[in-house]
Amino acid sequence: MRIIKNILNEIKKSSFSVLPIYALIMFLVLVRAVNLTNYEIFSFSMATIFIILGIALFNYGADNAMTPIGRKIGKGLTKQGKVWLLLLAVFVFGFLITLSEPDLTVLATQTKSVFSSPLLIAAISISVGFFMLLAILKIVKKINLIRLLSLFYMIAFALVALIVLNNKGDLIAMAFDSGGVTTGPMTVPFLMALGAGVSSVLAQKSEKDASFGFIAFSSIGPVIVVLLLTLMSNGTMAYEMSDYTLSDNFFLSYLFYFTEKLGSVGLSIGLIFVTFIVVDIFFLKSPIKQIFILLRGLIIAYIGLVLFLAAVDATYIGIGYKIGTELANLPEFVIIIIALVIGALTVLAEPAIKILVTQVEETTNGLVKKRSMLIALAAGVGISIALTMLRVIFKFSILYIIIPGYILCFVLSFFIPKIYTAIAFDAGGVASGPLTSSFILPIAIGLCFALNGADYILTYGFGVVSLVALSPLLSIEILGVISVFSYRIKTKYAVQQVLKENDKIIISFDD
């Protein structure tokens, strides 16, 4: 009964996250800004129900399985005192989980005319495993996070310059998108908890930022790898339009995608559990009862993620594309406003967002509030989606946004506490989740196709995931700037009050 009560509570929370998106789309249909058939409305409504249920089950399972497993492995292996063992386990986990990430397969399919899909998937998976090693070494050697990230982003932009000189710039947007698709709902809670477990043993209590950075490292690694592969490729990129038509039977379509996701998500869940069991048998030795509790949580998370992803693939991708083509008929300023609102609402429905804001509030002992984080993320992602639509409409390079954007991020990092910068870089990978790549991206592709044709989709339709990953960096760092100034003002006011009280005491004494 307690489990059912907790799940019902999660359903209530996920409803408040998802229903605003549904209400906005229905409002656009009502005012005839978007034309959806009765069947499309029915499919969208049914998919929304499954998404609400899926997010609720996933959040419950992640809280009771993914997060505890990550913490146990990180903390338990670190206590063994064998750094090589910890590094090996982290590399294996990073490689295997990324290898089975569903969104990575989508990226590989889009770029198959340039380099083979198995090569891309293997290269990105290895890069995530390798950069996880660097994340661990950062904690062990107490290396500054910003210095490392600035180095890697300098390498990335140096590769971008070489790509532009070689006239291969069409792939730049997709390369930066790759950093977002590899940090999916399965990897985020595990990696964040793993970092928290390792830092709880190795880091000092004053180093609250030590547990963050794992998502940031796993995001920049794939970007560098795809840029390298692009630079070395000899092929030409020809975008192949996907079929965004909805099936005539929602339930048969949903059943098809549900069955498909059972395999792909099951592989990811299975790899996590089997590897955990191996590590636990030899090193952690957890009680059998605790193992079954974790397994139950994993199964619930598994079912929830399958329900969520099947609904997204069966309906939300097609509806997103249709919305994009319909938006092309509206005035430009209206498109921007709608994109701003859709982006702000979508990020609240991403499955991993709740996990991020919860861990941030716990790690900072309430210094960074959930509500402040959510507002900052919603505002940032809303602006990034609006910028995406501006790129589609006016056809300008994504470099005009991401280069000054990242420069500003690193400049702001010098004026705020390190904890805000560490959180910001992790938030970028978390915000660009499956709903962004499977609902917002099709909207951008639909708008680009309607306005410019298929030839421009690769250059201007893609890039939305990378902009969504960039926006939380700026919004959370700005939140840090506001917090710093607010603290200084409060401190100054408190000092003034103390001085006034002291003056009164002196005057009284003189009298």
ChimeraX attribute file (.defattr): number of C-alpha atoms within 10 A of each C-alpha:
attribute: neighborCount
match mode: 1-to-1
recipient: residues
	/A:1	6
	/A:2	7
	/A:3	9
	/A:4	9
	/A:5	10
	/A:6	14
	/A:7	20
	/A:8	16
	/A:9	14
	/A:10	19
	/A:11	20
	/A:12	14
	/A:13	16
	/A:14	24
	/A:15	19
	/A:16	13
	/A:17	20
	/A:18	21
	/A:19	17
	/A:20	17
	/A:21	20
	/A:22	15
	/A:23	11
	/A:24	15
	/A:25	20
	/A:26	19
	/A:27	13
	/A:28	16
	/A:29	16
	/A:30	12
	/A:31	9
	/A:32	11
	/A:33	19
	/A:34	21
	/A:35	18
	/A:36	20
	/A:37	10
	/A:38	9
	/A:39	13
	/A:40	19
	/A:41	17
	/A:42	13
	/A:43	23
	/A:44	23
	/A:45	16
	/A:46	16
	/A:47	25
	/A:48	22
	/A:49	16
	/A:50	20
	/A:51	27
	/A:52	26
	/A:53	23
	/A:54	26
	/A:55	30
	/A:56	28
	/A:57	28
	/A:58	30
	/A:59	28
	/A:60	23
	/A:61	25
	/A:62	29
	/A:63	18
	/A:64	19
	/A:65	25
	/A:66	30
	/A:67	23
	/A:68	19
	/A:69	26
	/A:70	23
	/A:71	23
	/A:72	20
	/A:73	25
	/A:74	26
	/A:75	23
	/A:76	20
	/A:77	24
	/A:78	21
	/A:79	16
	/A:80	12
	/A:81	10
	/A:82	10
	/A:83	15
	/A:84	9
	/A:85	13
	/A:86	21
	/A:87	21
	/A:88	14
	/A:89	20
	/A:90	24
	/A:91	22
	/A:92	18
	/A:93	23
	/A:94	24
	/A:95	21
	/A:96	20
	/A:97	25
	/A:98	28
	/A:99	22
	/A:100	22
	/A:101	23
	/A:102	20
	/A:103	19
	/A:104	23
	/A:105	17
	/A:106	14
	/A:107	19
	/A:108	19
	/A:109	15
	/A:110	18
	/A:111	23
	/A:112	17
	/A:113	15
	/A:114	18
	/A:115	19
	/A:116	12
	/A:117	19
	/A:118	13
	/A:119	13
	/A:120	22
	/A:121	20
	/A:122	14
	/A:123	18
	/A:124	25
	/A:125	28
	/A:126	22
	/A:127	25
	/A:128	33
	/A:129	26
	/A:130	21
	/A:131	23
	/A:132	28
	/A:133	20
	/A:134	20
	/A:135	26
	/A:136	26
	/A:137	14
	/A:138	17
	/A:139	23
	/A:140	17
	/A:141	10
	/A:142	14
	/A:143	14
	/A:144	12
	/A:145	21
	/A:146	17
	/A:147	10
	/A:148	15
	/A:149	17
	/A:150	15
	/A:151	10
	/A:152	17
	/A:153	18
	/A:154	12
	/A:155	13
	/A:156	21
	/A:157	16
	/A:158	13
	/A:159	18
	/A:160	23
	/A:161	12
	/A:162	15
	/A:163	20
	/A:164	14
	/A:165	10
	/A:166	10
	/A:167	10
	/A:168	18
	/A:169	19
	/A:170	21
	/A:171	24
	/A:172	24
	/A:173	24
	/A:174	25
	/A:175	26
	/A:176	28
	/A:177	26
	/A:178	27
	/A:179	30
	/A:180	34
	/A:181	28
	/A:182	33
	/A:183	31
	/A:184	24
	/A:185	24
	/A:186	26
	/A:187	23
	/A:188	27
	/A:189	29
	/A:190	25
	/A:191	28
	/A:192	23
	/A:193	27
	/A:194	27
	/A:195	25
	/A:196	26
	/A:197	24
	/A:198	26
	/A:199	25
	/A:200	19
	/A:201	17
	/A:202	19
	/A:203	18
	/A:204	11
	/A:205	11
	/A:206	7
	/A:207	15
	/A:208	19
	/A:209	23
	/A:210	29
	/A:211	28
	/A:212	31
	/A:213	29
	/A:214	28
	/A:215	30
	/A:216	27
	/A:217	27
	/A:218	31
	/A:219	29
	/A:220	23
	/A:221	26
	/A:222	28
	/A:223	27
	/A:224	25
	/A:225	22
	/A:226	24
	/A:227	24
	/A:228	17
	/A:229	17
	/A:230	24
	/A:231	19
	/A:232	12
	/A:233	13
	/A:234	11
	/A:235	12
	/A:236	12
	/A:237	18
	/A:238	16
	/A:239	16
	/A:240	14
	/A:241	12
	/A:242	8
	/A:243	9
	/A:244	18
	/A:245	13
	/A:246	19
	/A:247	15
	/A:248	11
	/A:249	10
	/A:250	20
	/A:251	14
	/A:252	12
	/A:253	17
	/A:254	24
	/A:255	15
	/A:256	14
	/A:257	19
	/A:258	21
	/A:259	12
	/A:260	15
	/A:261	22
	/A:262	17
	/A:263	12
	/A:264	15
	/A:265	20
	/A:266	18
	/A:267	17
	/A:268	20
	/A:269	20
	/A:270	16
	/A:271	16
	/A:272	21
	/A:273	19
	/A:274	11
	/A:275	14
	/A:276	19
	/A:277	16
	/A:278	12
	/A:279	16
	/A:280	19
	/A:281	10
	/A:282	8
	/A:283	14
	/A:284	18
	/A:285	13
	/A:286	12
	/A:287	9
	/A:288	9
	/A:289	9
	/A:290	10
	/A:291	18
	/A:292	11
	/A:293	12
	/A:294	22
	/A:295	19
	/A:296	15
	/A:297	22
	/A:298	25
	/A:299	19
	/A:300	22
	/A:301	27
	/A:302	25
	/A:303	21
	/A:304	25
	/A:305	29
	/A:306	27
	/A:307	27
	/A:308	28
	/A:309	27
	/A:310	25
	/A:311	28
	/A:312	26
	/A:313	23
	/A:314	26
	/A:315	27
	/A:316	26
	/A:317	24
	/A:318	24
	/A:319	25
	/A:320	23
	/A:321	26
	/A:322	23
	/A:323	25
	/A:324	28
	/A:325	22
	/A:326	20
	/A:327	26
	/A:328	18
	/A:329	14
	/A:330	11
	/A:331	9
	/A:332	13
	/A:333	11
	/A:334	12
	/A:335	21
	/A:336	21
	/A:337	16
	/A:338	19
	/A:339	27
	/A:340	23
	/A:341	20
	/A:342	22
	/A:343	25
	/A:344	24
	/A:345	23
	/A:346	22
	/A:347	27
	/A:348	23
	/A:349	26
	/A:350	22
	/A:351	32
	/A:352	28
	/A:353	23
	/A:354	20
	/A:355	19
	/A:356	22
	/A:357	20
	/A:358	15
	/A:359	19
	/A:360	24
	/A:361	16
	/A:362	13
	/A:363	17
	/A:364	14
	/A:365	11
	/A:366	11
	/A:367	11
	/A:368	22
	/A:369	15
	/A:370	18
	/A:371	11
	/A:372	13
	/A:373	24
	/A:374	20
	/A:375	15
	/A:376	22
	/A:377	29
	/A:378	25
	/A:379	21
	/A:380	26
	/A:381	34
	/A:382	26
	/A:383	22
	/A:384	26
	/A:385	30
	/A:386	23
	/A:387	20
	/A:388	29
	/A:389	27
	/A:390	18
	/A:391	23
	/A:392	23
	/A:393	19
	/A:394	10
	/A:395	16
	/A:396	13
	/A:397	17
	/A:398	21
	/A:399	14
	/A:400	10
	/A:401	16
	/A:402	19
	/A:403	13
	/A:404	10
	/A:405	17
	/A:406	17
	/A:407	12
	/A:408	14
	/A:409	23
	/A:410	18
	/A:411	11
	/A:412	17
	/A:413	22
	/A:414	11
	/A:415	14
	/A:416	19
	/A:417	15
	/A:418	20
	/A:419	21
	/A:420	23
	/A:421	28
	/A:422	25
	/A:423	25
	/A:424	31
	/A:425	30
	/A:426	25
	/A:427	28
	/A:428	29
	/A:429	31
	/A:430	32
	/A:431	32
	/A:432	32
	/A:433	28
	/A:434	25
	/A:435	21
	/A:436	24
	/A:437	22
	/A:438	21
	/A:439	22
	/A:440	27
	/A:441	23
	/A:442	27
	/A:443	29
	/A:444	29
	/A:445	28
	/A:446	28
	/A:447	28
	/A:448	29
	/A:449	22
	/A:450	16
	/A:451	17
	/A:452	17
	/A:453	12
	/A:454	17
	/A:455	15
	/A:456	18
	/A:457	23
	/A:458	22
	/A:459	22
	/A:460	28
	/A:461	28
	/A:462	29
	/A:463	28
	/A:464	33
	/A:465	30
	/A:466	27
	/A:467	28
	/A:468	33
	/A:469	30
	/A:470	28
	/A:471	31
	/A:472	30
	/A:473	31
	/A:474	25
	/A:475	22
	/A:476	29
	/A:477	29
	/A:478	21
	/A:479	19
	/A:480	23
	/A:481	18
	/A:482	13
	/A:483	17
	/A:484	15
	/A:485	12
	/A:486	12
	/A:487	12
	/A:488	12
	/A:489	12
	/A:490	12
	/A:491	12
	/A:492	12
	/A:493	12
	/A:494	12
	/A:495	12
	/A:496	12
	/A:497	12
	/A:498	12
	/A:499	12
	/A:500	12
	/A:501	12
	/A:502	12
	/A:503	12
	/A:504	12
	/A:505	12
	/A:506	11
	/A:507	10
	/A:508	9
	/A:509	8
	/A:510	7
	/A:511	6
